[in-house]
Amino acid sequence: MQDQRNEQQHRPTAGHLAGIGARSIPEFDGVHDVWPRGERLRAVREAAAAYKVRFKEQGQVRAVKSVDIAAAPYPVAYAFHGAVSVPTLPLISMINRMIVVQYDDFDGRPRTLVFEPTVPDGSAEAPFYRNLQKLMGRIPGGKLAERVVLKYYNEPGDVLSKVGLSSRDIDFCTFDHLHVQDPRMILGSSRIIDGESAPRRPLFADARMLVHSRELATLQSLHPMQWAWYVDGGLDGVDPDKLVAFDCDIELGPGIALLWTPGHTDGNHSLVINTPDGVWVSSENGISLDNWQPELSRIPGVRKYHRNFGREIVPNANTLEDSLDQYDSMVKEKTLADPCRRDPRWLQILPSTELAPWKRFWPVVPTYVHGGISYGRIKAGLR
């Protein structure tokens, strides 16, 4: 009964797109229902190509800026679906970025969105990282190894200061999925979180979280195969009106969309923005451009994986909730992204959590790194 009450408390009743100046994307209607799976991949690719034309014609975002948050350890075996073919350290580091986007919604209202505002203290409570910390504390040299793979740059609140914003400037926040994320750290909670002395206040004042309804439902009822990657109880005490749920591919305004890209998780979605240099895509379906473009990779084994299996992507494979869906979703992302101006061989895909280009992890280092994204000038007081 308690679980049923919890589910009702957090049911996404606030998820009305018109209320946030957004709308669904008709080009993708029904593509995830196409059968058999080879036909579905073709349908996804064709829908993405068709939508890209209209998406670019609608306009560009006002401004966008990314800032690094923290680097955390991650198993090499997950990062490239076991493709790496040489002995290497078992862990590499991934750098999480927070992206601030300013745009006009379809009602003409200026909006500010924060993508991936990870709070490291919350992520540390996911069972996978909690167990990894315990393991590092017990093994010889574990503390030294921890210093090798961990690095802290900025807290989300610090990022706002760096770009000249306050918490009250933020309309929306979102994550591509909720692995190792604790929504209470962002949205606040009426209940006291274990280890704290008072209810947590919202990080971004009255901002609301955009989340796919399937991702929200997953956090409400975890399967054992999902459990290690989510912060159980992450919705306890969260005001349900702070959640805006959606069930499909949506565009928030001219030049910005959240595309449903299932597979890595059921409710995974990708940020897509149009800029003066063309279309950029960001998600954690891969952790480096090598995942999306393995034919160009210099990481040992990745190009061979591509040739031997005839696959045009190598998934970030820590969960593989649906590997075929994740494949289709990464093709969807590749189709939307434009070539990079600096090197047209590479697509403008910015992993939301990216393989660190640190020599200490050689040869598992990214073949090409964009190094972040910045267009226009972020401005305070748009609301």
N, C-alpha and C positions, 0 to 999 in steps of 0.2 A: 504493500500500500504506500509506503514512504517513497519508493521509486516512482510510482504512478503520480503521486503529488508533485514530486520533483520535476517530472516530465511536463506536467501541466503548467507548473510555475514558469518554465522556460520555453514554452511553446512559442514559436516566432510570430506572434500576432501583430508585431509592428512592421512586418516585412512588406509594406505596400510601396512599390517602386515610384508611383506617381508622387507620393509624399516626400520623396527625396530628389525629385527632378530627374529621375532615371527611367529607363524603359528596357524591355527585353529585346533580344536580337533575333529577328525572324529567320535569318539565313541558317541558323543552327537548329531550328525546330525539327525534332524527330531524328536527327542524324545518329544519336546514340542508341536508337532502337533498330537501326538497319541491320539486317541479317542476310547472309552469313558475315563473319567478321572481316573477311577480305573486302567485301562490299562496303562495310561500315567505314573502314579506313579510307576508301575512295570517296565516300560521301563526306567525311570529315574534311579531307583535303580540299575538295571542291567547294564546300561551304565556306571554308576559311579564305580561299582565294576570292570568292564572290564578295564576302563581307569586307575584305581588305580594301577593295575599290571604294565602297561606300564610306567606310570608316575614315579613309584619308581625305575624301572630299568634304567631310563635315567640318574639318578644322583641326587646330592644335590646342594643346593645353597652354595655360598662361605661363607656368614655370614648373620646374622639377629640380630637386636636389637630393642626392644621396649622401649619407654620412655613416661611417662604420660604427658598429656597436661593440661587438666582442668576437673573439675567435674561440672556438670550442672544439674538443676532439671528436673524431668520427672514424669508424673503421674503414680501412681501404677496401675491404671485401664488399661493403655495401655501396661505396661511392661509384663503382663501375661494374656492378653486377658480377664480380669475380673475374673481370677481364684482365686485370693487371697480371702480367706473366713472369715477373722477376721477384726474388725475395726483397722484401721491403719492411719498414716499420709497420706494425699492425694498425697504427693510428696516424691520421693526418689531421690538419686543422681546417675548419671552415669558418669564414668570416661572415657574420650576419650584418646586413646593411638595413638601415631605416631610410625609406624614401618619402620625401614630402612632395606632394603634387598639388598645384593650384590650378583650377579650371572653372569654367562656367557650366552649370547644369542646364538641362533642356528647358528650364523655366527662366534662364538668364541670370540665375543667382550665382555669385562667386562662391566657390567652395574650396576648402582645404582638406585633403586626405592624407593620412599617415599610413604608409604601407610597411609592415613588419616592425612595429615598435617593441622589439623583444626586451623584456626585463630579465637580465641574467639570473637573478635570485629566484625568479619563478621557474625558469627553465631547468634549474638545478634540481627541482623537486620531481621532475619526470623520472619514473623508475629506472630508465636506462642510464641516465646521467647520475642518479643517486647511487646506483650499484657500481658504476664505473669509478666514482670518487672513492667509495669504500675499498675497491680493489686496489686503486693506486696508493691508498694509505697503508695497505698491508704488505705490498711487494717491495723488495729491496730496490732503492732508487726511484720509488714511485713518486715521491714528492718532486724530485728533479724532473721526471717525465711529465708531471702535471704542469710544471713551469714551461716546458717545451711546447706544449699544445694549447695552453690557455693564455689569452691576452685580452685585456679590457681597454676599450677606447673611450666610449661615451655611454651614459645612461640616456634613455629616450628624452627625458626632460632637458638634459644638457644639449641634445641635438636641437631642440626647439630654440634654445638660446643662441646657438651657433648660427642658425638661419634667421634670427631676428623675430621669432614668434613667441607668443605666450600660450599657455594651455587653453585659453579661451578662444584662440584663433582656429582651433581644430573642429571641423564638422564631423568627420568620419575617420575611423581607423579600420584596418583590416589586415589579416594574415592570409597568405595563400592557402595554408591549412593550419591546424592547431596542434601539430606535434610539438611537444615540449613548451607549449604556451599556457600560461595561467591567466585567463580573462579577468580574474579578480584584480590582478596587478595593474590592469589598464582601466577597467570600468568601475573599480571599487567594489566593496562588499559590505552588506549590513551585518555580516557575521565576522567575528574575530578569527583571523587566520592563525593556525598553530604557530606558536613562537612569537606572535605579535601581541601588543597590549591594548590595541583599540581597533575598531573597524577601519579598513583601508579606504582612503579617499580616492576618487577618480583621478587618474593621471592627467587626463585631457578635459577637465571640467565636465561639460555636458555633451561631449562627443559621443556618437553611437558607433557600435561595431557592426560592420557589414560582414555577414558570414553565410556560406551556403547552408541550406537547411539540413543537408545530409551530414555535414561536418558538425553542426550543432547537435544533431541526434546521436552521432558517434560519441561525443563527449558525455552525453547523458547516459549512454548505455554501452560500455566498452566490451568488445569481444576479447578473449584472452590473447589473440594474435595481434591486437592493437594496444593492449594495456600498457606495455613498457614505454610507449612513446607519448602518452598523454598524461597530463596532470589531473589525476582523479580528484573530483570535488572542485574543479576549477570554475564551476558556475555557482557554487554555494554562496548564497547571499547577494548574487548579482541581480540588479533591477532588470526584469525582462523587457522593459521599455527601452533599455539601452541597446537591445539587439535588433538589428534589421536583417531578417533572413530573406534569401532569394533562392529560387529553385532552378535557375536556368542561366544562360549567358546574358549578361546585362551590360548596357552602356550607361555611364553616369553622366555623360555630357559629351559635346564635341571633342574628340581627341582622347577620350579615356574610356576604357571598358574593363570589366572583370569577366573573363571567359572561363566557363566551367571546363576544367581539365581533369577529369576523374582518372583514377588509377593508382597514383601514389597514395592517396586517400580517396574515399568515396566523394568527399565534398571539396576536393582541391580546386582552386581557381587561380588564374594567372592575371597579373596586371598588364594591360596593354595601353601604351600611350603614343600619341602622334606628336612629333617634335619637328623643329626646323631641319633636322637630319633624317627625318622619316620615322618609321614605327620601331618602337622598342617593346620587348616582352620581358617580364620578370616572373620567375617561379622557382621552386626547388625540385622540379622534376629532374633536373640535373644540377650538379654542383660546379660545373665548368663548361665552357663551350665544347670541350672534348666530348661531353655526353651527347650534345646535339649534332656535332659534326665530327664523328669518329674517324672519317676518312682523312682528316687533316691532323689527327692527334699524333704527338710524339711521346705520349705516355706508353711505355712498353705493354703490348698486349691489346690495347684499345682498338687500334687500326686492324689488327688481326681478327678480333671479335667481329668487327664490322664485315670483313671479307668472308670469314668462315661461316657466319650465320646469315649473311645477306640482309643485315639490319642496318637501317639508316640512323639509328639512335642507340645509345647505351644508357639504360635507365639508372637513376639513383634508386637503389633497390634495397632499402632497409626493411620495408614491409611487404611490398609487392601485393597490395590488396587486390589489384587486378592488373597484371603486367600487360595484357593486350590493350586495355583502356589507356594505360600510361603511355604505351607506344603511340597510340592514336593521338593522345593529347600533345605529345612532344612534336609530332608532325604538324598538328594544328598550330603550335607555337612557331615552328620553323616557317610555316607558310605565311604567317602574319608578319614576322620580323623582316625588316629591310637590311640590306648589306651595310656593313660599317664603312663610313667615309674614309677612315685611315687605312683600312685594308679590306677591300670588297670581298675577299674570300670568306670573311667571317661575318656572321649574322649579328644583329644588334639584340642579342639576348643577354640579359644581366641576371645571373643566378641570384635569387633572393638570399641565399647563403652560399658563399663561393669558396672553392678550394683555395687555400692560402698559397700565394706564390713564393713560398719560403724555401731557400736552398737546402735547409735541413731535412726536407722531405724528398729530395731528389731521389729517383727520377719521377716521383708522383707529384708533379707540379703542372699547373695549367699551361697548355701550349700557347694560348693567347688570353690576355686579360684586358677588359675595357677599363677597369680601375674606377668604376662609378659612373654617375650620370649627372649632368648639370646643364640646364637651359633656363634662360630668362632670370628674373629676380623675384625671389620669394618676398611677399609683402605682408606686413601685419595689418590688422584692422579691416580685412575684406568683409567680415560678417556684418 
